[in-house]
Amino acid sequence: MIDFRRTVLVIVGLIGALVIQTTLFGRVRVGGIAPDVVILAVVLFALRARPETAMLAAFSVGFLFDAVASSSALGLRAIAYTTVAFVAIRTRERADLGPVAVAVWAGLMTLVAIGTLLVVGTLFGQIAMGFEQAGRRLLLVPLFNLGIALLLSPFTSRLLDGRRGVMGL
Amino acid sequence: MREFRDDRSVPLFVTLLVIAFVIMTLDVRASGAGPMDTVRNGASRMIAPVQTIGAAIVDPVARLVENLSDIAGLRNENAALRAELAQVQADLAAVEQDRARLEVLEEMLGLELAVEELVRTNANIIGRSDSIDELLTIDRGEEAGILPGHPVLDQNGYVVGRILDSWNGGAQVVPLIRDVEGITVTVGDQFGSLQPIIGSSEMVLIVLESARPVEEGDQVVTSQLSLSFPRGLPVGEIVAGARPQGQTLTATVRPFTDTNRLEAVIVVAWPPDPAAAAADDTPETPVDGATGDTTPATREEDR
C-alpha cells in the first residue's frame, strides 16, 4: 500500500522544487544560468523510490513544468525527466557510498537530463541553441546541482540510510 | 537498497516515453492550440496560486541573493568608475596643460620685445634632458630659421638660454643656469658677467671694477655689450645685497625663469644680421654670436 502522507510529501516536494525553480532561480542566476532543482529533486527521489513511482513522478513533474513554466511543447521535459529517472534508478546503487558520491551522481544525472532535453528539444525544433550556449548549460547546470546536492548532504545521508527515509513509496 | 522490478520499469519507461512523444507531437502540430492548449491552461491555472505563494516566500530570499550579487557587482562597478575617474582626471590634466600652453602662447603673441624688429619664433618644448644638463628640446629648428646661438626667451620675455643645436624640425636649448658660457649683464649702470653655479638654480654675478654695491631685488638685464642677446632683456634679480670687495663685486642672482615650468619658448633671431654672426665666428673674435659673450673690450670693438 502506498503511504498517503509520504505521497503528499513527495508531491509537495516536487512541486516545491518546481516553484523554487520558477521563482527563486528564475531571478537568481550565475552567468545567466541557474541550477535545475527540479531535475535534482527527481534524481534524489529516484534514489529511494520504487522505479515505477520515480518514473511516474518524473513524468508528471516534467509535464507540469512544460505546462506552467515553459514555452516549449508539452512533453519535452516529461521525456527528459522520465529518462533521467530511469537512468537514475538503474545506476543508483553506484551512489550508495555517501553524500559526496550522491552529489557527483546527481551532477551526472543532471548532465543526462540536460543532454536529453537539448537533443530532443533540438530534434523537435523546440530549442535553438548554439554549441557554446549548449556547452555552458551542459557544464554549469550539473556543476550547480552537484553543489546543491553537497549542501543537501545531511538530507541525502538520510536517504541513503533508508531507515528514516520519507520516500519509501 | 530496496529491490525494484526491472521487468516492470522498462515497459513503464517506454510507455511513458511514447506518451510524452505523442503529447509533444500533438502539441507541436497543434501549434499551441487545441486540447493540449487546454491542458496547458488548466495546469497553469492550477499551479498559479502555488506559484504566487511560492514567489511570496522566496521573494525575500531572491532579493537577498540579488543584493549579495549586487554587492559584488557594485564593487566591480566601483572599480570601473574609479578607473574611469582616473582616466577623466588624466584627460583633465592634459586639458589643463594644453590650456596653460595656450595661455603661454597667447602671452607670447602679445609680448613686446625691446627690439621689435627681431624675428621671433614660437616653439613648444617637447622634451627635457635629465637633471645633469637640463637641456630642453623644442619642436622647431632650422626650417623656422632657428640657429645655434639664438637667444631663447619665455612668454614674459625673460631670458631662458640659447640654442645649442638645431636641425630640421627641432632644436636644443641650453638654459642659462647650465650654460658655462655665461652672459654679459647690466645691474644698474654696472656691467658684469653672470655665470652658472654648479648644481644650483641660481647664478653668480661678477662685476669687475665695481664702484657701487647692489641691493636685493635689483634687476639684472642683458647688456648692450652682449653679442649673444639683445640688450635690456630681463634675466633675474639680486638675491641678497652685496658690496664690492676691492674692485670686484660678487652677488647671487635668481633667474626669473623656471625652466621646469616652461611649456613653450620664443626664439629670437639674434644677431639680426647673419653676416655679422658669421663674422663673429672668425677665429680672431674670441666668441661667436652663437655661443657666448665677449669681454667688454672685445665687445667695444665689435660694436
Interface residues (C-beta under 8 A of the other chain):
Chain A: I15 G16 L18 V19 I20 T22 T23 L24 R27 V28 R48 R50 P51 E52 M55 L56 F59 G62 F63 L64 D66 A67 V68 A73 L74 G75 L76 A78 I79 T82 T83 F86 I89 R92 E93 D96 F124 G125 Q126 G162 G168
Chain B: M1 R2 F4 R5 D6 R8 S9 L12 F13 L16 L17 I19 A20 F21 V22 I23 M24 D27 V28 M36 V39 R40 G42 A43 S44 I47 A48 V50 Q51 I53 G54 A55 V58 D59 V61 A62 V65 E66 S69
